[in-house]
């Protein structure tokens, strides 16, 4: 089904990122921060707020930066940022002053948010650009399934390892997985041509399933929705495209692929 070797690499990297990313953050942050770092629940809540603030503040800058990087480099950057973030989070469990432990937790969620802004415009567009029309739906289904699997399995892994007193091993595995993504990025750089490894100026890093653009037959109505969990990181891109369409300006990409009235693409 997956014919392009670069697509296989991206799907493997997606599986690793699924287990070292959102799923591990959601289940591991509150458990590790309160049990191992001995910070309060209020600090955990504040750290999630910091994570969101970093995403909102950095996403437009990162979106421009990703367009200057090679795709494979952007994938490696995600792994590197998250590896450093998890390492800092691990340091929060060392004997230190309460203020230093809190700083480690806050730094972790801030860095993790920065990695999220690199991930959103990189991974999904890579899957869609490397998969041909015949397998694109199945490739996206595999990518989505990796996250679904991680959200089911990761809470059991993180809580079990923390409860068993081997939280350091858990942190080490997460760092190793993230560094593995760096290797996947290097491997992908050798598998893609120069053109494939560049972000095309006419390529939109938003989910292909998202309805975006003018609604045919309804004058003045522009739709920008369907981003799902990527809305926080992809909202500015979609909003910019919708604003250009509403003002009658060239959007810079072909919006017909996001036609709100187009028939749905089968996923299998």
N, C-alpha and C positions, 0 to 999 in steps of 0.2 A: 504494500500500500504506500509506504513512504519511500519514494525512489531517489530523491535528492539526498546525498550524504550530509549536506549541510542541514537539511531539515531534520534528519535523525539526531544530529548533534544538538540542535535547538530544542527538540522535544526532550532529550535527556537532560539538558540544562534546565528546562522548565520543571521537570520532575524534581530535580535537586533543589531548585529555588522554591518550589512549593513547600518542601519539608523544612527548609532553613529560613523561610520568609514569614508570610502572614500567619500561617498555622502555628508555627513555633512561637511567634510573638503573642498571639492571642491567648494561647494556653500557658506559655512559659513565663511571660512577663509578670503576671500577678503572683504566681507561685514562687518563682525564684526571688523576686524582689522582697516579698514579705518573709519567706522562710529562711533564705540564705543571706540576703543583704540586710535584713532586719529593718526595712523602711516601712512606713505606715501606708495604709491603703490610700490615704490622701495624696501621698507622693506618687503612687502608681497612677492615680487619676490625673494628676498634674502632668506626669510624664507623657501620657497619651495626648493631652492637650498640646504639649510641646511638639510632639510628633506631627500633629495636624497643622500646627502653625508653620513648621518647617516646610511641609508639603505645599501649603498655600503660598508661602513666600518664595520658594525656590522653583516651582514648577515651570514658570514661563522662561526663566533663565536656563534651566536644564533642557527644556524643549529646544531652545536655540542651540545649545551646546551639542546636543545629540545629533543635530543636523550637520555639525562640523566634524563629528567623529565617524570612524568606520563602525558599522553595526557590531562587528566582533569586538571592537574595543569597548563599546558601550556595554555589551554583555559582561565583559571582564570587569569593568568598573563596578557593576552591580555587586558581583561576588566579592570584590576587594573591599568595598565600603561596608558590606554586611559582615564580612569576616572581622574587620576592625571593630565594628559596633558590638558584635557578640563577645569579642575579647574584652572590651571595656566593661560590658555588662558582667562578665565573669569576675573582673577585678572588684566589683562592688561587694563580693562576699568575703574579701580579705579583711583582716582586722585593721580597722581604720576609724577615723572620726566619723560621726553620723553625717556631718556635712559632706565629707568626701564620698561616702557611699551614695548619698542622694545625688551628688554631682555625676557619679558614674551612671546611675540609672537615667538621669536626664540626658546625659551625653549619648547614651545608647539609643534612646528613642528618637533623638534628634538626627543622629547619623542614619538610623534605620529609615526615617522618613526621607532623607536625601536619597538613599538607595531606591526607595519606592518611586521617586520622581524619574529616575533613570530607567526603571523597569517598565513602567507603563507605556512609554512610546517606543520601546525596543522589542520586547519579546513577541507580543501579538502581531505587530507588523512583519516581523521576521517569518513567523509561521505562515502568514497569508501570502507573502511575496515568494516564498520558496516552494509552496505547495501549488501544484497546477489545479485547474478547475475541477478535474476528475476527483481529486482527493482532498480538496481544501476543507470541505465540511468535516470529513473524518479527522483530518489533522487538527482542526480546532476543537473537535470533540475530545481527542486524546489530550490536548493541552488543558482543557477544562477539567477533564477527569483527574488529572494529576493534582489539581488543587482540591477537588472534592475528596480524593483519597487522603491527602495530607490533613485536611480538616477533621477527618474521622480518626485517623491513626495518631496524629501528633499529640493530642491531649493525653492519650494513654502513655505515650513514650515519655513525654516531659514530666508528667506528675509521678510516674513510677520511678524514674531515675532520681528525681529530687527527693521523693519519699525514702528511697533506698540509700540515700546519703552519697550518691555518686553524681551529684549535680555538675561537678567539674568535668566528668566524662561527657555529660550531655553538652556542655558548652564547647568542649573540644571537638565533638562530632559536628556541631553546627559550624564551627570555624573551618573545620576540614572540608565540609560540604561546600561552603561558600568559596573557599580557595579552589575547590574542584571546578567551580563555575568559571573561575579565572582561566583554568586550563582548557575548559570547553571553549571559551572565547578565543584563545590562541589557536585551538584546533579549527574553529570555524573560520578564522582568518585565512587559513591555508586551503579551505574547501571552497570559498567563494571567489568569484572573479572580482576584479576591481569595481566593476559596475554594480554587482550584486551586493558588495560590501559597503556601498555608499547609500545614504538615505536620499532617495530621489526627492527633488523639490516638489514634485507633484503628488507625493505619497502622503496620505493622511494617517497619522498614528492613532486612529480611533477604531473601535471595533466595527467590522464590516456589517454587522447586524444592526447597527445603530441608524435609525432614520434621521437623516440630516439634509437640510436644504429646502428649497421651495416646494410646496405641495402642488403638483400639476392640477390645473383647473380651478384653483382657489387663489385669486389674485391677492398678493400681499401677505400670504400666510407662509411663514418659514418655521420649520420644525428642527429641533435639536434635542434629542432625547435617546433613551435606550442605552446609556453608557454603563448602567449597572454599577458594580463595585469600582469601576475605573473612573467614575464621575468626578471624584475629587482631584485626580491627577490629569484627566483628559478634558475636564470641563473648559479650561481656557482655550484649548485648541478648537474644540467644537463650537464654543461661543464666538471665537474670532471668525471662523468659516461662516457661521450663521449670520453674523453681523454684516460681513461682506456681501453675502447673498441678498440680505434685506435692503442694503444700500445700492444694490445693482452693480457692485464692484466685482471684478474678476476674483473668484475665490482662490485661484492658484492651483486648484486640483479639479478633476472631473467628479462632480457631485452626483452624476447619474448612478454610480455604484451605491449611493446612500439614499436613492429615491424613496421617499416615505411610502409610496404606493407600489413598490416593486414586490413581486411574489417572494416569499421567504425561501432561502437556500436550504435544501435538505442537509442535515448534519451527518447522514450515513447512507 
